[in-house]
């Protein structure tokens, strides 16, 4: 089974044309979900977030990857530990952990502290 990541080219939204960037297998997707769950779980452990289960860790891993990569680009820092499966997209594991920890810390601060 193969999933296709399809993106419309810039300016072609109304023309109906799409371009296939890469094929991602179901195994790749599942492995990326596991990697995101581990990154999110480590980020939650660092920042002290305790609520939620595996799905929360997966979401935090992906949010952390976006936030951490954005911070790294703005600070002109290198990608130190990137996981890439085949020709699929790269997953910035270290920045995902850091981004998830920062995101959880902000959520805990805004929600009035840690609740058990």
VMD Tcl script that builds the backbone (N, CA, C; Angstrom):
set m [mol new atoms 348]
animate dup $m
set s [atomselect $m all]
$s set {name element resname resid chain x y z} {
  {N N UNK 1 A 0.845 -1.172 0.000}
  {CA C UNK 1 A 0.000 0.000 0.000}
  {C C UNK 1 A 0.884 1.227 0.000}
  {N N UNK 2 A 0.545 2.207 -0.810}
  {CA C UNK 2 A 1.367 3.400 -0.950}
  {C C UNK 2 A 0.474 4.632 -0.847}
  {N N UNK 3 A 0.829 5.547 0.027}
  {CA C UNK 3 A 0.133 6.815 0.135}
  {C C UNK 3 A 0.885 7.835 -0.706}
  {N N UNK 4 A 0.175 8.708 -1.348}
  {CA C UNK 4 A 0.813 9.725 -2.168}
  {C C UNK 4 A 0.640 11.089 -1.531}
  {N N UNK 5 A 1.727 11.816 -1.398}
  {CA C UNK 5 A 1.686 13.177 -0.904}
  {C C UNK 5 A 1.558 14.065 -2.123}
  {N N UNK 6 A 0.431 14.759 -2.243}
  {CA C UNK 6 A 0.156 15.566 -3.435}
  {C C UNK 6 A 0.053 17.025 -3.019}
  {N N UNK 7 A 0.741 17.883 -3.743}
  {CA C UNK 7 A 0.730 19.310 -3.462}
  {C C UNK 7 A 0.451 20.051 -4.752}
  {N N UNK 8 A -0.460 21.030 -4.695}
  {CA C UNK 8 A -0.744 21.831 -5.885}
  {C C UNK 8 A 0.368 22.843 -6.068}
  {N N UNK 9 A 0.880 22.996 -7.280}
  {CA C UNK 9 A 1.915 23.983 -7.524}
  {C C UNK 9 A 1.397 25.398 -7.287}
  {N N UNK 10 A 2.285 26.321 -6.995}
  {CA C UNK 10 A 1.908 27.712 -6.742}
  {C C UNK 10 A 1.256 28.289 -7.988}
  {N N UNK 11 A 0.105 28.921 -7.791}
  {CA C UNK 11 A -0.586 29.549 -8.905}
  {C C UNK 11 A -1.458 28.592 -9.690}
  {N N UNK 12 A -1.498 27.322 -9.346}
  {CA C UNK 12 A -2.273 26.351 -10.121}
  {C C UNK 12 A -3.505 25.879 -9.367}
  {N N UNK 13 A -3.902 26.617 -8.309}
  {CA C UNK 13 A -5.019 26.157 -7.486}
  {C C UNK 13 A -6.314 26.091 -8.284}
  {N N UNK 14 A -6.541 27.059 -9.147}
  {CA C UNK 14 A -7.764 27.058 -9.919}
  {C C UNK 14 A -7.662 26.263 -11.206}
  {N N UNK 15 A -6.501 25.800 -11.572}
  {CA C UNK 15 A -6.301 25.094 -12.831}
  {C C UNK 15 A -6.496 23.596 -12.698}
  {N N UNK 16 A -6.588 23.100 -11.470}
  {CA C UNK 16 A -6.813 21.677 -11.259}
  {C C UNK 16 A -5.573 20.819 -11.424}
  {N N UNK 17 A -4.422 21.409 -11.663}
  {CA C UNK 17 A -3.198 20.627 -11.842}
  {C C UNK 17 A -2.521 20.352 -10.520}
  {N N UNK 18 A -2.072 19.143 -10.327}
  {CA C UNK 18 A -1.345 18.764 -9.122}
  {C C UNK 18 A -0.078 18.031 -9.527}
  {N N UNK 19 A 0.870 18.053 -8.622}
  {CA C UNK 19 A 2.155 17.423 -8.883}
  {C C UNK 19 A 2.460 16.459 -7.739}
  {N N UNK 20 A 2.844 15.244 -8.045}
  {CA C UNK 20 A 3.185 14.260 -7.016}
  {C C UNK 20 A 4.629 14.502 -6.596}
  {N N UNK 21 A 4.806 14.767 -5.309}
  {CA C UNK 21 A 6.150 15.029 -4.805}
  {C C UNK 21 A 6.892 13.734 -4.484}
  {N N UNK 22 A 6.264 12.857 -3.708}
  {CA C UNK 22 A 6.924 11.607 -3.339}
  {C C UNK 22 A 5.871 10.614 -2.861}
  {N N UNK 23 A 6.206 9.366 -2.971}
  {CA C UNK 23 A 5.335 8.310 -2.471}
  {C C UNK 23 A 5.815 7.910 -1.085}
  {N N UNK 24 A 4.882 7.793 -0.150}
  {CA C UNK 24 A 5.203 7.404 1.215}
  {C C UNK 24 A 4.405 6.144 1.518}
  {N N UNK 25 A 5.074 5.109 1.954}
  {CA C UNK 25 A 4.385 3.854 2.252}
  {C C UNK 25 A 3.707 3.935 3.615}
  {N N UNK 26 A 2.799 3.017 3.854}
  {CA C UNK 26 A 2.094 2.958 5.130}
  {C C UNK 26 A 3.071 2.675 6.273}
  {N N UNK 27 A 4.067 1.872 6.018}
  {CA C UNK 27 A 5.077 1.577 7.036}
  {C C UNK 27 A 5.843 2.850 7.401}
  {N N UNK 28 A 6.174 3.678 6.401}
  {CA C UNK 28 A 6.849 4.952 6.671}
  {C C UNK 28 A 5.991 5.848 7.556}
  {N N UNK 29 A 4.702 5.930 7.256}
  {CA C UNK 29 A 3.795 6.762 8.048}
  {C C UNK 29 A 3.747 6.262 9.485}
  {N N UNK 30 A 3.629 4.955 9.662}
  {CA C UNK 30 A 3.583 4.395 11.017}
  {C C UNK 30 A 4.890 4.640 11.770}
  {N N UNK 31 A 6.014 4.519 11.074}
  {CA C UNK 31 A 7.297 4.788 11.727}
  {C C UNK 31 A 7.433 6.254 12.106}
  {N N UNK 32 A 6.964 7.168 11.241}
  {CA C UNK 32 A 6.992 8.591 11.588}
  {C C UNK 32 A 6.093 8.879 12.786}
  {N N UNK 33 A 4.958 8.192 12.890}
  {CA C UNK 33 A 4.081 8.361 14.049}
  {C C UNK 33 A 4.764 7.885 15.324}
  {N N UNK 34 A 5.487 6.765 15.249}
  {CA C UNK 34 A 6.220 6.267 16.419}
  {C C UNK 34 A 7.335 7.247 16.807}
  {N N UNK 35 A 8.049 7.765 15.819}
  {CA C UNK 35 A 9.119 8.726 16.098}
  {C C UNK 35 A 8.550 9.980 16.733}
  {N N UNK 36 A 7.421 10.475 16.210}
  {CA C UNK 36 A 6.776 11.657 16.779}
  {C C UNK 36 A 6.292 11.387 18.199}
  {N N UNK 37 A 5.773 10.179 18.452}
  {CA C UNK 37 A 5.311 9.833 19.797}
  {C C UNK 37 A 6.464 9.821 20.789}
  {N N UNK 38 A 7.592 9.285 20.386}
  {CA C UNK 38 A 8.769 9.262 21.273}
  {C C UNK 38 A 9.256 10.689 21.537}
  {N N UNK 39 A 9.343 11.508 20.487}
  {CA C UNK 39 A 9.784 12.891 20.659}
  {C C UNK 39 A 8.816 13.662 21.548}
  {N N UNK 40 A 7.524 13.493 21.330}
  {CA C UNK 40 A 6.531 14.170 22.159}
  {C C UNK 40 A 6.550 13.689 23.594}
  {N N UNK 41 A 6.738 12.389 23.787}
  {CA C UNK 41 A 6.815 11.849 25.144}
  {C C UNK 41 A 8.021 12.365 25.910}
  {N N UNK 42 A 9.151 12.448 25.234}
  {CA C UNK 42 A 10.354 12.995 25.878}
  {C C UNK 42 A 10.148 14.474 26.188}
  {N N UNK 43 A 9.560 15.211 25.245}
  {CA C UNK 43 A 9.277 16.631 25.478}
  {C C UNK 43 A 8.329 16.834 26.649}
  {N N UNK 44 A 7.287 15.990 26.754}
  {CA C UNK 44 A 6.360 16.077 27.893}
  {C C UNK 44 A 7.069 15.773 29.195}
  {N N UNK 45 A 7.960 14.787 29.188}
  {CA C UNK 45 A 8.683 14.425 30.411}
  {C C UNK 45 A 9.612 15.554 30.854}
  {N N UNK 46 A 10.245 16.215 29.900}
  {CA C UNK 46 A 11.150 17.321 30.233}
  {C C UNK 46 A 10.384 18.496 30.827}
  {N N UNK 47 A 9.236 18.834 30.223}
  {CA C UNK 47 A 8.492 20.027 30.638}
  {C C UNK 47 A 7.515 19.761 31.770}
  {N N UNK 48 A 7.272 18.512 32.113}
  {CA C UNK 48 A 6.393 18.207 33.228}
  {C C UNK 48 A 4.938 18.025 32.861}
  {N N UNK 49 A 4.625 17.818 31.603}
  {CA C UNK 49 A 3.243 17.562 31.215}
  {C C UNK 49 A 2.883 16.115 31.483}
  {N N UNK 50 A 1.770 15.875 32.168}
  {CA C UNK 50 A 1.417 14.507 32.528}
  {C C UNK 50 A 0.109 14.038 31.908}
  {N N UNK 51 A -0.746 14.922 31.468}
  {CA C UNK 51 A -2.061 14.524 30.959}
  {C C UNK 51 A -1.958 14.050 29.522}
  {N N UNK 52 A -2.807 13.106 29.170}
  {CA C UNK 52 A -2.860 12.617 27.800}
  {C C UNK 52 A -2.066 11.339 27.625}
  {N N UNK 53 A -2.327 10.697 26.511}
  {CA C UNK 53 A -1.677 9.424 26.240}
  {C C UNK 53 A -0.824 9.477 24.993}
  {N N UNK 54 A -0.865 8.399 24.244}
  {CA C UNK 54 A -0.015 8.252 23.065}
  {C C UNK 54 A -0.391 9.248 21.965}
  {N N UNK 55 A -1.694 9.459 21.755}
  {CA C UNK 55 A -2.107 10.409 20.716}
  {C C UNK 55 A -1.636 11.826 21.028}
  {N N UNK 56 A -1.679 12.198 22.312}
  {CA C UNK 56 A -1.183 13.515 22.711}
  {C C UNK 56 A 0.318 13.605 22.451}
  {N N UNK 57 A 1.042 12.542 22.726}
  {CA C UNK 57 A 2.486 12.532 22.466}
  {C C UNK 57 A 2.776 12.661 20.977}
  {N N UNK 58 A 1.985 11.999 20.132}
  {CA C UNK 58 A 2.184 12.102 18.683}
  {C C UNK 58 A 1.949 13.527 18.215}
  {N N UNK 59 A 0.860 14.126 18.667}
  {CA C UNK 59 A 0.552 15.506 18.278}
  {C C UNK 59 A 1.636 16.446 18.776}
  {N N UNK 60 A 2.070 16.267 20.013}
  {CA C UNK 60 A 3.145 17.109 20.555}
  {C C UNK 60 A 4.440 16.922 19.786}
  {N N UNK 61 A 4.711 15.704 19.329}
  {CA C UNK 61 A 5.918 15.459 18.539}
  {C C UNK 61 A 5.895 16.231 17.233}
  {N N UNK 62 A 4.741 16.243 16.552}
  {CA C UNK 62 A 4.648 16.991 15.292}
  {C C UNK 62 A 4.637 18.498 15.523}
  {N N UNK 63 A 3.921 18.969 16.560}
  {CA C UNK 63 A 3.949 20.399 16.892}
  {C C UNK 63 A 5.363 20.803 17.276}
  {N N UNK 64 A 6.022 19.962 18.062}
  {CA C UNK 64 A 7.400 20.246 18.461}
  {C C UNK 64 A 8.342 20.288 17.277}
  {N N UNK 65 A 8.132 19.409 16.297}
  {CA C UNK 65 A 8.986 19.414 15.102}
  {C C UNK 65 A 8.818 20.719 14.331}
  {N N UNK 66 A 7.581 21.189 14.213}
  {CA C UNK 66 A 7.358 22.456 13.507}
  {C C UNK 66 A 7.916 23.630 14.293}
  {N N UNK 67 A 7.616 23.682 15.594}
  {CA C UNK 67 A 8.075 24.795 16.432}
  {C C UNK 67 A 9.592 24.787 16.580}
  {N N UNK 68 A 10.150 23.626 16.871}
  {CA C UNK 68 A 11.602 23.534 17.048}
  {C C UNK 68 A 12.369 23.841 15.776}
  {N N UNK 69 A 11.875 23.363 14.629}
  {CA C UNK 69 A 12.536 23.664 13.355}
  {C C UNK 69 A 12.452 25.143 13.032}
  {N N UNK 70 A 11.310 25.754 13.342}
  {CA C UNK 70 A 11.149 27.187 13.087}
  {C C UNK 70 A 12.136 27.990 13.938}
  {N N UNK 71 A 12.259 27.636 15.223}
  {CA C UNK 71 A 13.209 28.319 16.109}
  {C C UNK 71 A 14.637 28.114 15.615}
  {N N UNK 72 A 14.962 26.893 15.198}
  {CA C UNK 72 A 16.316 26.601 14.710}
  {C C UNK 72 A 16.631 27.408 13.448}
  {N N UNK 73 A 15.661 27.528 12.539}
  {CA C UNK 73 A 15.895 28.319 11.320}
  {C C UNK 73 A 16.092 29.791 11.648}
  {N N UNK 74 A 15.255 30.324 12.557}
  {CA C UNK 74 A 15.368 31.737 12.934}
  {C C UNK 74 A 16.698 32.022 13.629}
  {N N UNK 75 A 17.184 31.078 14.424}
  {CA C UNK 75 A 18.454 31.255 15.130}
  {C C UNK 75 A 19.646 30.795 14.298}
  {N N UNK 76 A 19.371 30.332 13.070}
  {CA C UNK 76 A 20.413 29.842 12.157}
  {C C UNK 76 A 21.224 28.704 12.776}
  {N N UNK 77 A 20.509 27.780 13.422}
  {CA C UNK 77 A 21.134 26.612 14.022}
  {C C UNK 77 A 21.006 25.423 13.078}
  {N N UNK 78 A 21.949 24.496 13.110}
  {CA C UNK 78 A 21.891 23.344 12.202}
  {C C UNK 78 A 20.908 22.283 12.692}
  {N N UNK 79 A 20.497 21.429 11.779}
  {CA C UNK 79 A 19.695 20.255 12.124}
  {C C UNK 79 A 20.682 19.197 12.641}
  {N N UNK 80 A 20.623 18.901 13.925}
  {CA C UNK 80 A 21.627 18.033 14.518}
  {C C UNK 80 A 21.295 16.544 14.412}
  {N N UNK 81 A 20.062 16.184 14.647}
  {CA C UNK 81 A 19.690 14.767 14.638}
  {C C UNK 81 A 18.406 14.619 13.837}
  {N N UNK 82 A 18.544 14.328 12.557}
  {CA C UNK 82 A 17.412 14.241 11.645}
  {C C UNK 82 A 17.203 12.781 11.264}
  {N N UNK 83 A 15.958 12.337 11.328}
  {CA C UNK 83 A 15.608 10.965 10.937}
  {C C UNK 83 A 14.871 11.038 9.610}
  {N N UNK 84 A 15.369 10.302 8.630}
  {CA C UNK 84 A 14.730 10.262 7.319}
  {C C UNK 84 A 14.589 8.815 6.893}
  {N N UNK 85 A 13.382 8.445 6.520}
  {CA C UNK 85 A 13.105 7.080 6.092}
  {C C UNK 85 A 13.035 7.044 4.577}
  {N N UNK 86 A 14.006 6.423 3.946}
  {CA C UNK 86 A 14.026 6.328 2.483}
  {C C UNK 86 A 14.077 7.694 1.835}
  {N N UNK 87 A 13.176 7.917 0.866}
  {CA C UNK 87 A 13.097 9.206 0.196}
  {C C UNK 87 A 12.059 10.111 0.838}
  {N N UNK 88 A 11.529 9.713 1.980}
  {CA C UNK 88 A 10.486 10.482 2.654}
  {C C UNK 88 A 11.024 11.759 3.267}
  {N N UNK 89 A 10.126 12.517 3.868}
  {CA C UNK 89 A 10.540 13.775 4.487}
  {C C UNK 89 A 11.412 13.541 5.718}
  {N N UNK 90 A 12.282 14.467 6.001}
  {CA C UNK 90 A 13.155 14.377 7.168}
  {C C UNK 90 A 12.385 14.795 8.418}
  {N N UNK 91 A 12.607 14.101 9.528}
  {CA C UNK 91 A 11.980 14.431 10.804}
  {C C UNK 91 A 13.065 14.906 11.747}
  {N N UNK 92 A 13.055 16.206 12.128}
  {CA C UNK 92 A 14.100 16.764 13.002}
  {C C UNK 92 A 13.866 16.359 14.457}
  {N N UNK 93 A 14.390 15.203 14.851}
  {CA C UNK 93 A 14.070 14.621 16.153}
  {C C UNK 93 A 14.477 15.527 17.314}
  {N N UNK 94 A 15.700 16.030 17.305}
  {CA C UNK 94 A 16.162 16.855 18.422}
  {C C UNK 94 A 15.324 18.124 18.550}
  {N N UNK 95 A 15.045 18.775 17.434}
  {CA C UNK 95 A 14.237 19.997 17.481}
  {C C UNK 95 A 12.791 19.681 17.827}
  {N N UNK 96 A 12.319 18.491 17.505}
  {CA C UNK 96 A 10.966 18.085 17.891}
  {C C UNK 96 A 10.864 17.941 19.404}
  {N N UNK 97 A 11.883 17.349 20.015}
  {CA C UNK 97 A 11.891 17.204 21.470}
  {C C UNK 97 A 11.943 18.579 22.136}
  {N N UNK 98 A 12.825 19.445 21.661}
  {CA C UNK 98 A 12.953 20.785 22.238}
  {C C UNK 98 A 11.673 21.593 22.020}
  {N N UNK 99 A 11.127 21.538 20.809}
  {CA C UNK 99 A 9.893 22.260 20.523}
  {C C UNK 99 A 8.720 21.746 21.341}
  {N N UNK 100 A 8.615 20.422 21.502}
  {CA C UNK 100 A 7.536 19.850 22.311}
  {C C UNK 100 A 7.672 20.264 23.768}
  {N N UNK 101 A 8.899 20.264 24.298}
  {CA C UNK 101 A 9.119 20.689 25.682}
  {C C UNK 101 A 8.741 22.151 25.867}
  {N N UNK 102 A 9.108 23.004 24.916}
  {CA C UNK 102 A 8.738 24.418 24.999}
  {C C UNK 102 A 7.226 24.599 24.913}
  {N N UNK 103 A 6.592 23.884 23.995}
  {CA C UNK 103 A 5.146 23.994 23.836}
  {C C UNK 103 A 4.419 23.532 25.095}
  {N N UNK 104 A 4.841 22.410 25.658}
  {CA C UNK 104 A 4.209 21.904 26.884}
  {C C UNK 104 A 4.438 22.874 28.038}
  {N N UNK 105 A 5.643 23.432 28.141}
  {CA C UNK 105 A 5.932 24.381 29.217}
  {C C UNK 105 A 5.033 25.614 29.116}
  {N N UNK 106 A 4.823 26.117 27.910}
  {CA C UNK 106 A 3.950 27.279 27.723}
  {C C UNK 106 A 2.508 26.924 28.064}
  {N N UNK 107 A 2.045 25.753 27.628}
  {CA C UNK 107 A 0.676 25.325 27.938}
  {C C UNK 107 A 0.488 25.165 29.448}
  {N N UNK 108 A 1.465 24.577 30.130}
  {CA C UNK 108 A 1.374 24.407 31.580}
  {C C UNK 108 A 1.348 25.766 32.273}
  {N N UNK 109 A 2.172 26.700 31.817}
  {CA C UNK 109 A 2.183 28.035 32.419}
  {C C UNK 109 A 0.868 28.766 32.181}
  {N N UNK 110 A 0.324 28.673 30.971}
  {CA C UNK 110 A -0.918 29.367 30.652}
  {C C UNK 110 A -2.138 28.731 31.312}
  {N N UNK 111 A -2.069 27.458 31.586}
  {CA C UNK 111 A -3.223 26.766 32.177}
  {C C UNK 111 A -3.215 26.830 33.706}
  {N N UNK 112 A -2.272 27.523 34.287}
  {CA C UNK 112 A -2.270 27.707 35.730}
  {C C UNK 112 A -1.525 26.648 36.503}
  {N N UNK 113 A -0.567 26.015 35.911}
  {CA C UNK 113 A 0.234 25.047 36.632}
  {C C UNK 113 A -0.102 23.621 36.292}
  {N N UNK 114 A 0.643 22.739 36.880}
  {CA C UNK 114 A 0.517 21.306 36.599}
  {C C UNK 114 A -0.593 20.702 37.450}
  {N N UNK 115 A -1.472 19.952 36.800}
  {CA C UNK 115 A -2.564 19.263 37.510}
  {C C UNK 115 A -2.369 17.769 37.389}
  {N N UNK 116 A -2.667 17.073 38.441}
  {CA C UNK 116 A -2.503 15.611 38.402}
  {C C UNK 116 A -3.819 14.921 38.534}
}
mol reanalyze $m
mol bondsrecalc $m
mol representation Tube
mol addrep $m
